[in-house]
Structures are given as structure tokens and as C-alpha cells.
Amino acid sequence: MVQETRLFDPNSGSTRSMRGKEEAHDYRYFPDPDLVPLVISADWVERTEKELPELPAVKRQRFITQFGLSEYDAEVLTAARSLANYFEETAAFAHNPKAAANWVMGEVTRALNDNGLTIDSCPVAPRRLADLLHLIDKGTISNNIAKKVFELMWQSDKEPAAIVEEQGMSQVSDSGAIEAAIDQILAANQGQVEEFRSGKDKVFGFFVGQVMKAMKGKANPAVVNDLLLKKLKA
């Protein structure tokens, strides 16, 4: 056997010779008289295995399987145990794992970074973040309004529903009010109306933006899109 030091190439998965060694002492192989034998019992190994927390690789795979997350999302959320715990608690209360993951990786992480905090010091508890997600799911507020509510939650100790009520931020789903705003926008932008009807579909985004602006961002986007499309195609 050739005595040598070899390098591992991760790209090819192979090793190659780096330098040769003449004798065993070149490797500094020698007995250490101060080291005593280390004996580990099978009971100790079994007990230690049971006491170990869920390891990152196992947790990542569980997040993918249990919550339907992508590999990327699962990897980000398991980068730290405290972050994984925060997400999992939020998801348990919200019953919407994907939305919980998006908010934890997005608004929560951004706010933590902006304020130089760790997830352990997050002023918005998982339960309250879940309550905010419930308001979005029920259509009480839009996702954009929810971001404003989250900012106020960060600064206070108030429940998201209380903030929405105090600030008058509830989403408008009344088709009559939305239709009236649409009629005004279409009447004031006949040129764009003709463009849309001539096949320029991209103009639709312009109308959506104008309606949302007129209603101060409170209009239900789904209702706006539906009514606007019907009127433009009428």
C-alpha cells in the first residue's frame, strides 16, 4: 500500500494523490500514555438517543411531508430551532402552513432584521400572527392591509382584530360600493377602455390599481377583478 496524503474532489467524487509519506511516523502515529480507554455502554447510547431533540435534517423532511412546504422553505425555517418552533406554533393555530411559512420568512424576518432582534424577542406571538392570518382567510382584510396591521401589532400589544376595528381597515366586499367606484374610473379613462377592448389586456392592471386607490386599498381584490372584467367586456 502506498503511504500518501490524498485530496477529495467533491465535483467528481474521487480522490487524488497530494503527497507521499515514507514512514508511519510521518503521520504522527504514536500511543498517548495519558489517554485512558473509553468504554460506552449500550444503555448510555440508547438513553442519549432518546434524549436528543429532533435533528435539522429530520425536521426539514417532516416540514415538507406534514406541511407541504418546498425544500427551500423547509431549509430556511429549520435554520434555527427557535425559528422552526415559531413557525410550527403559528401553523398549528392558523391551520394554513403555507401562509404561515410565507409570513414568517417574509414580514416577521424583515421586521426582526430591521429592529436587530432575534425570533426569541419577537413582539408578535405566534398565536397573534395566526389570528392575523385568520382575518386574511376570512376576507376581513386583504394581504396588503394585513401588512399594515402587522406593523401596528409590532408596535403595540393589541389583537389584530382590535386594530382592524379601531383603524377602520376592514375590507370592502360590497359590490354596490365597488361598482360605483369602477363606473367612475371607466368614465374618466375612456381611452384606456378602448385600448383594453382592442386587445391590450395589460391595461386591466391599470384599472385595478385605480379602483383600489379610489377605495383606499380596502376593496376586496377578487370582487374588484370580477366586476371590472364584466364591465370592460360588456
N, C-alpha and C positions, 0 to 999 in steps of 0.2 A: 504494500500500500504506500502510495506517495504521500509524504507528510507535507502539507501545504495549507495555506490560508486561501479560501475561495470566496468570491463575491457572488451574491444572488442578484439576478436580473429580473425584476418583477414584470417587465413587459413580455419577456419570453418564457418566464417561469423556469429558467435554467441557471446553473452556476458556472463560473469560470475561474480559472486559476489566477490568483493575485500575486502570491509569492510563496516560494518553497521554504521548508523548515528542515534542518538537518537532524536534530535530535529532539527527544521529548522535552528536555529542559527548556527548549526554545519556547515552549508553550507555558512555561512556569507551572508544570505539573509537579507538585510535591505535597506530601502529607502535612497537615497543620496539627500539631500536637495539642493546641488549645481548644480544638473543636471536639465536643463530646457527641456520641451517637444520638440522633434524634428519632425517637420512636413515637409514631402517631397511631392511636388505636382506631379501630373501625367505628367504635361508638362515637368518638370525638368527631370523626369525619361526617357521620350521619347526622349528629346533633347540629354541627355547624352548617350543613347544607340546609337543614330545616329553618335555621335562624336567618339565612341570607334573604335580603329583600329581593323583589323581582328585578332581575338584571335588565339593562337597557335593551339588549337585542330581543329578549323575550317580550318586554313591554311594547317595543315597536311593532312586533308581529301581532300582538294582541290588539293594539290600536287599529291596525289595518283590518284584522278579521272582525273584531267586535264593533268598531265604529265606522267601518267602510272608508277609512282615510287613505290617501295616497301614500306611497312610500316616503315622499318628500315631507309631507305634513307630519307623518308619524315620527320621522327622524328629527324634525325641528322641535316637536313637542316633547320628545324624550331626551333632549339635550341636557336637561337638568331635572332631578327628581321633583323639586318643588313646582316647576313649570308643568310637568306631567300631572301632578296631583291637582293643580289649579284647573287645568283643562278638564280632567276627568270628573271633578266635582261639578264644574259648570255644565258639562254634558249630561250628567245624571239628573240635574234639576231642570235643564232646558229641554231634554228629550229631542235635541236637534244637534247631533255631534258635529256635523259639517259646519253649521253656522257657528257653533261654539269654537271650533278649531280656527275658523277664519277670524273671529273677533279676538281670540287670544293671541294669534300670530300677528294680527293687524293692529287694531286700536289699542289693545292692552299693552302690547310690547312697545308700540310707538310712544305711548304716554309714559311708560316706565323709563324708556331711554331719554325722553325729553326732560324728565324730572330727576334723573340719576338715581332711580330706585330699582330694587330687585323685586321679583314676584312676591317674595315673602312680606314686602312692605306695601303691596298694592292696596290702595284705599277702597277699591271696589271689590267687595267679596264675591266669590263665585255665585252664590245664591242671588245676589242682586244683578249680576251680569245676566244670569239665566232669566230673571224677571224681565229684563230689558229685551231679551230675545223673544220672550213670550209676546210682548207688545208688538213686535215686528210681525211675528207669525199670525197674530190675530188681525193684523191690518190696522191696528190702532195708530201706529206711526210708520213712516217709511224708513228705509235703511239710512237715508241721508239725515233725516230728523233724529234718528237714533244716535247718530254720531254726536249731535249737539247735546242730546240728553246725557250721553256718556260723559261729556266734558263737565256738565253740571254735577253729575254724580261724583266725579273725581274731586270736585271742589267742595262738596257738601256731604252730609250724612243722610241725605233724603232718598226715599224709594223712587225708582224711575216713574212709576205711575203718578206719584205725587208731583213730580217735576213737570210731567206732561200736562197735568191738570192745571197747575199753577201758571205755567207759561202759555197755556192755550195752544199746545203743539199737536193736538190730535189730528190725525189725517182726515181730510175731507173726502168722503165717498159719495156724497150726494150728487147724483147725476145731473140734477137741475142746475146746481151752482156751477158745476164743471162745464156743462153745456153752454151756459151763458157766457162764461169766460172764453170758450172756444169760438163762439159766434163773433165775439168782439175781435179776437185775434185774426180770424179769417177775413172779416170785413176790412180790417186795417192792412191786410197783406195780400191783396188780390193778385199781385204779380207772382208771389211765391205759390199761391194756389194754382195758378195756371201752369207754373213750372212742374208742380207735382203731377197734375193731371196730364201733362205731356210726357210723363215717364221718368222725371227726375225724382226718384224715390228718396234720395238723400235729404231733400227739403223737409221730409217728415220730422226729422230730428229738430229742425229749427222751430217748427210749430209746437212740439212737445216742450221745448225749452221755454218758449214764450208763455205757454199756458201755465207751466209750473211757476214761472216768475210772477205772473199775474196773481196767482193764488198763494204766493209767498212760500212755495215749496210744500204746501200742506195737501195738495191734491193727490189722490190715490193714482199712482202711475198706470196701473192696469186699466182703471176706468178712463183715464185720460187717453190712453192709446186706443182703446176700443171706440170711444165716442168720436175721437178725432178722425180715425180711419173711416168710419162710417160717413161722416160729413164730407170728407175730402173726396170720397168715391161716389157721393150722391149725385 
